[in-house]
Amino acid sequence: MKSAASASASAPRALRAPAAPRARSGARTIIAQASPSSHGKPIAKAATVASESAVNMETASPEALRAKLQEFGRREYVVHDTPIDAMPRLSQVLDNGVQLFVKRDDLLPLAGGGSKTRKLDYVMQEALDQGADVIVTSGAVQSNHCRLTASAAAREGIECHLVLEERVPGSYDVAAGGNNYTFDLLHAERHAAGLGEVPKVQDELVAKLEAEGKKVYVIPGGASNPLGSVGYARAALEIVEYAEENGPFDAIVTCSGSGGTHSGMLAGLRAAGDQTPVYGISVRFDEKTQKERIHAQYVEVAKLFGNDAPIDDVIIRDDQVGPGYSLPTENMEEALELMACHESILLDPVYTAKGFAGLVAMVREGAFPEGSKVLFLHTGGAPSLYHYRTLRH
């Protein structure tokens, strides 16, 4: 088995024309999670990073990041920048003098869109380079990552198996709608696992598939390994390029779950010489646990770009987790409705609505000075909305 480690401030910007597509990477193999490397070349183990460490500003620049990204092979699922749109009505409703913007990664390609498309762009290239004919991955019972992995596998014409973890007792229903319904449409095979049972179920599945003569490639949950996180370093470059044309943001807010989006965004911004703070709104773990998890990933991704990963860069808020992962809160429900009825944008109850609830709370408590420009990273997930239907009324 081979395992992956992976205009004005208030006006929306039109998409830039995409650069000419690069050739795919062919037969190049990248060793990822278990033995981090830079394109097949071993890298040193992570050094201890002091909190006062800083990115090497002599080498960090948009040009340096752009050049480094060219070294990573990908499937070209992502060929356009996703739009960054102003949210004037929500800014007015919250009425704290903060200008809100949203980056629409919910509009990314593959079935239903979302952040995992950026990660799979790179991880699926490695899988195909290694000759895989079966993809195995895991996630929660309504996993956006599983939906998009199944979509990528269908697009590539290879077999896909999903290990679905029932993190909330009684939450798995084989006949459920939402993402679960799309698993069948995409011809992915589902395998149920109880809380904490994913490694056992996955190992048994891989052994069975390999005994049948299949070449299995395992993608970690969320595709959140250093290689997958490169997808969000590329997203960071899009934000930096937008800021060069339209002025910088004072903060970026994202939901923080498996960690690849959060760590990749930090690594990409710093590699481009951009010091914008990134606030991660935890959707599952407490602040201390999630900060440790994100920092460990950030260290590994930053090494790919030759940068430090100071722990003070990792900002986590855990005030929106509520009673637990995927369980509804009043703040989440309000955020879901605010975004829908004022900006005509759908969030999902598990990730982005809790992430946006964190942003709303920060605005209301005065965390951002008047006149601040704050960007919310919409990582997708709306297909699951039709399963949860948690609105109070």
N, C-alpha and C positions, 0 to 999 in steps of 0.2 A: 504494500500500500504506500502511495505517496501522498503526503498530507501538506496542504498549504499552511504556512505559519499563522491573510491577508490585506449737457443741457442744464437745467437748474436742479437744485436739490429736491424739488417737489415733483418733478416730472419724470415719468417712467422712461427708461432708455430702450430704444429699439435694439434688437439683436444685431451684433456685428456679424458680418459675413464670416463663415468658418474658414479657417486655414485649409489649404489643400491637404487631403488625408495623407498620412504617412504610410509607408509600406508596413505590413504586419511583420512580426518579429521572426517568423519562420520557425526554425528548429531550436532556437535558443532556450535553454532551460534555466529557470531561476529557482534557487532553493529558498524556501520561505520559512514558515513559523518555527519549526523545530530547530533549524540551524540557520538563523538569519544571515543573509548575505547581500552583497551588492552585485546582482547579476552573475551569480555563480562563483564570485570571489568571496572567500570567508572574510568576515569583518570581526574586529575585536569585540570582546564582551563589553557590555555597557559599563562605562566608568561611573563612579559616584558623581552626581551633578549637584553642586551646591546651589542653594536657593538664589544666591546673588549672581550666579553665572548668567552670561548674556550671549546671544547669538553673535557670531563673528560678523560684525557689520562691515568689515572690509570686503567680504565676499558675498554677503547676502544682498540680493537685488532681484527685481522681476526677471531681468535677463538671465541671471544665473539659474533661477528656478526653472524658467522656460527651457533652458538648455539641458538641465538635468532631467526634466520630464521626458525629453526626447529619447532618453536612453531606455525607457521602460516600454516593452512591447504591450500592445493592447488590441482588443477586438474591434475598436472603433464603433462601439455601441453609442458613444457620446460624440456627436459631430458638431453640435452647436453649443454655445454658452446658453445656460438657462437665464431667463430674464430676471432683472432686478426691478421691481415695481414699487413706487411710492404707495402708501396706504393712507391717503388724506382723510378719509372718513373716520377710520379708527383713531387716527392721531387727534382728530377733533373731539371724538367721543370721550377719549381718556383725558383730554383737556389739561395736560401738564406741560405743554410747550415742547414735547418731544416729537420729533419727526420719525415716523415708523416706515420701514421698508421691508420687503420680503423678497428673498431669492427663491424662485419657483423650481426647486428640484423635484417637486411632485410632477412636473411636466417632462421629466426625463423619459427616454424610450424604454422598451420592453413592456410587458403586460401590466398596465396600471401605474407604471412609473414609480419613482422614488429613489432615495439615496443609494440603495444597494446596486443600482445600475452602474454607478461610477466605480464601485469596488470590483464588481464582476467584470467590468471592462478589462481589468488587468489580471484578475485571478483566473478567469476562463481562458485567457491566452496561455497562461502557464499550464493549465490542465491539458489543453490541446497540444502544446509543445511536448508534453510528456507522454502523449499518445493515449490519453484516457478515453475510454468509451462509456464510462459510467461516472456520474457525479453523485456524491453523498453529502448531505448537509443536514443541519438541525436548526430548530427554532421553536418558538411557542406555537400553540395550536392555531393562532391566527397570524402567523409570522409573515411580515412583508418580505423579509429576506428569503424565506422559502418560496414565496410566490415568484419573486424575480429570478431566483436561481433556477426554478423550474422553467421559467420563461426563456432564460438564456440557454438552457439545455435543449429546449424544444427548437429554438432558433438554430442551434448548432447540429441538431439531429442526433443527439446522444441521450442515453438513458439517465433518469434522475430518480433518486430515492430521498425522501424527506423523513427525518426522525423528529416527531412532534412531541414536545415536552408539555405535559399538563401541569403548569405551574400553579394553577388554582384548582383545587379539587372539584371534580365534576364539570370542568369547563370544556372538555373535549367531546364533541359530538360528530361522528363520522358523516352525518347528513347536514352539518351546519353550512350556512351560507358564507358570505364575505370571502376572505382569502381562501378558506377551506374549499369552497366551491371551485375556485380557479385552479387548485391543485389537480383536480380531476380533468378539467378542461385542457390542461397542459400535459396530461398523461404522465404525471408524476406518481410514483408509488409512495404511499404513506405508511409510516410505522409509528405506533403510539409508544410513548415512554412516560413513566411517572416522574415526579419531581426528583431531580438528581440521578435519574437512570439513563440519561442520554449516552454517557460513555459506554456503558455495558451493552445497551441495545445497538449502538452504532458499531462497536467492535465486532459483535456477533454478525451483524449484517454485512460488514466489509469482508469478514472471513468467508461467509457464505458466497458472496459475489466473486471473490477471488478464487474460491474452489471451483466455480463454474467457468474459470478461465477468463474472467473479465478484468480489465485494467481500471482500477478504482482511483479516483481523485477525491479526497475529502476536503471540503471547504468548511472552515470553522464558522460557528454561529455568527451571523451578521457580516460574514466575510471580513471580520475585523482582525486582520493581521497586518504586518507592515506593508506587504504588497498591495492588499486591498485598500489600505489607507492612503496610498499614493493617489487614488482617485479623488480624495478630498484635498490633497495638496494641489491638484490641478484645479479643483473648484476654488481654492484660495486664490490662485492666480487670476481667475475670472473676476473675483471681487477686487483684487488689487488693480487690475486693468480698468475696471469700472471707476474706481476711486481716482485714478489718474485723470480721467475725463470729467468726472462729476463732483470731485471733492471726497475726502475720506469719511468713513464712518467712525463714530465714537465708541461703538461697541457692536459685537455680534453675539446673538443669542441662539443657541441650538439645544434640542433635547439631547441628553447624554445617556446612552443605553449600553450597547455592546462595546462602544468606544472608538470604532474606526473612523467615524465621521468627525468626532471631536478631536481626536489625536491627529488625524490627517490635516484638519483645518489649521490647527496650531502649528504643525510642522511646516506646512506650506506658507503660511503668512510670515513666519519668522525667516524662512529660507528666502523670501522675497524682500526681507528688510522691513516688514510691516509689523508694528507693535500693537495693533488694535487688540484690546482685550476680548477674549471669547468666554462667554458665560455658558456653562453647561447645566441644564436643568435635569437633574437625575429623575429617571422614571422607575427606578427599582431599588437602588441601594442608598444607604445613608451617605452623608457628605464625606466622611473619612474614608469609607470603603471605596466609593467611586473615585475620589481623588487619587488614591493609590493605584487603582486599576487604570485610570486614564494616564497617569504619569508613567507607569510602566510601559504602556503602548507608545506614548509620546517619545520616550527615550529611544525606542527601537526605530520608529519612523524617522525621527530627526537624524539618526545616524546615516540613513540613506542619502540625506542631503548635506551631510558634513556639518551639522549644527548641534549646539547644546540644546538641552530640554529642561530649563529651570522649572522646578516644581511650583514656583510662584506663578507661573503662566497658567496653571491648571486651577480654574475657578469653578467650583461646584455649588449649586444650591439644591437642597433636598426637600424644600418646603412643599413640593407638589406631588410627592410620591403618594401621600394619603395612606389608606389602609394596606396598600401593596400594589405590586405590578398588575397592570391592566384593570384594577378595580376603580370604579368611578369616584370622582369627587365633585363637589359643587363648583369649585374653581375651574376644573376641567370642562364641565358642562357649559359654564358661562363663556369660557374662552372659545369653545366650539361654536356657540351661537354668535358671539361677537364677530368672529372672522367671517362666518357665513352671511350674516344679515347686513354687515357693513362693507365687506370687500368681495363678496361672492366667491369666497375661497373655502373649500372643504378641508378640514383637518381630520385626524383620526383620534379616537379616544385614548389609545394606549400611549402614544408617543407625542405627536405634534401638538395635540390639544393641551397636554400637561406642560409641554415645553412653552407654548404660547401663554399659558396661564402664569408661568414663571415670569415671562416678560411683562405681562400686565401687572403683576404684583410689584415688580421692580419699578415700573413707571409710577404706579400709585403711591409707592412709599418714597418717591423722590430720589431714587438711586441714580438717575441721570439728570444732569443740569438742564435747565431750560435751553432750548435750541439744539440739543443733542440730536444726532442722526443715528438711529439704532436699526440694525439689520437683523431680521428674523430669518433663519434658515429653515425653509419648509422642506422636510425630508420625505414627504409623501405619506402613504398609508391609508388614503381615503377608501379603497375597496373594503377595508374591514369595518368601516362605519356602518355599513348596511347589515352587519352581523350584531354589533353591540346595541345600537339604538338606545342610548342611555339618557337622552334628553328627558328632563323632568316632566314636561307636558306632552 
